[in-house]
Amino acid sequence: MVQANDFVKQWRDIGDDAHRVFEEVGASGWYVLGRSVAQFESALAIYWGLASVIGVASGLDALEISLRILGCRPGDRVLTTPLSAFATTLAILKLGAIPVFVDTDEQGLLDLDLCSGLLRRQPDIRFLLPVHLYGNPISSERLASLRDEFDLRIVEDCAQAIAATSNGKATGSVGQCGATSFYPTKNLGAMGDGGAILTNDAEFAAQARALRDYGQTAKYHHKYVGYNSRLDELQAALLHRVCLPRLDPWTQRRRAVARRYLADISNPHVRVLNVDTNAAPSWHLFPVFVRADWRDHLLMHLKVTGIGSGIHYPVAIPDQPGLAAGVFEMADECRKARALCASEISLPIHPYLTEQEVESVIQAINQWHPGS
Ligand SMILES: *Cc1c(COP(=O)(O)O)cnc(C)c1O
């Protein structure tokens, strides 16, 4: 069986180091927002090339707190994508703000031309929440020019895009804030929940540090009505000392697997991502797209061949039942995003895949005939 994610193999690799970290944190006698969190934040800021990283409890919280420090208030409209983890939209809704869904392009990335047209017609919209979906970065140049033309406040959802670059720039460096997640399946995953806010702005960073801890700026002095969204020492130490040192080799391995898939998947019924020449994705996921009425057939074929797969995502966010009662707007029909929801399959891509496993995935895809 080729696993979509292989945490058992990962534990065999990191287990000894993780035990050591557990021992150290335990012996330190300090378990939430301490030295390990501060050290991890500094190390990740250097790795990412940004001034500040603020650890929080989840990627969802990182998105919500980022929007809030950029001034997003109840009733404000936020342009965003219908094709992402539900958390992207949830962050907007939790603030009482209004998601405005704009269609994606064929790669599943928010269509910035459509955004530009809408912003021209509705210049009162000030917030944008794009997602670097599958780890494939949206063009940093186009995002920056949209930001400048319309004076936008941008939170980049980098939950899938740690280490991805566009025109040599890390994701998260165009928006005033970026948000990432340390959910276990993510490229830099903890053994539990966690997330981080990324910013170059010292003022935003200070506000985020207060907001994650009940809004206090000094012990028992609450300047804001904040959150309990603290990162704990164990997760931070594990991320800093066990996972972060492995992130470069892990990313290289993901990229090598992606290169093989891109080069060797040759089934005419299977479309792969078309990646910009100046983009270096982090390959959080490796999506392929087939005709909607053939998807179940391919899913079954992969299952009987022993290959794990996923769907990211089966339902466009505005079509989720949880949004039926919610307040949101559709800038357009989001036809492309809905079509991708009906046709996407994610193939196994993780750092512990062997060459043989990669080979068997390629063979399974190339041997597939719809309807046979
Ligand atoms: C995982 C993910 C999130 C949410 O992160 P959590 O840590 O699970 O809250 C947000 N956006 C995207 C694109 C994600 O993949």
The ligand as a Gaussian input file, in Angstrom:
#p B3LYP/6-31G(d) Opt

LIG

0 1
 C       -4.664000      23.400000       6.827000
 C       -5.121000      24.654000       6.184000
 C       -5.669000      25.714000       6.931000
 C       -6.007000      25.620000       8.378000
 O       -5.006000      25.247000       9.231000
 P       -5.374000      24.577000      10.653000
 O       -4.080000      24.527000      11.361000
 O       -5.956000      23.232000      10.363000
 O       -6.372000      25.477000      11.326000
 C       -5.987000      26.876000       6.262000
 N       -5.811000      26.994000       4.943000
 C       -5.308000      26.006000       4.194000
 C       -5.118000      26.220000       2.723000
 C       -4.963000      24.788000       4.781000
 O       -4.480000      23.802000       4.009000

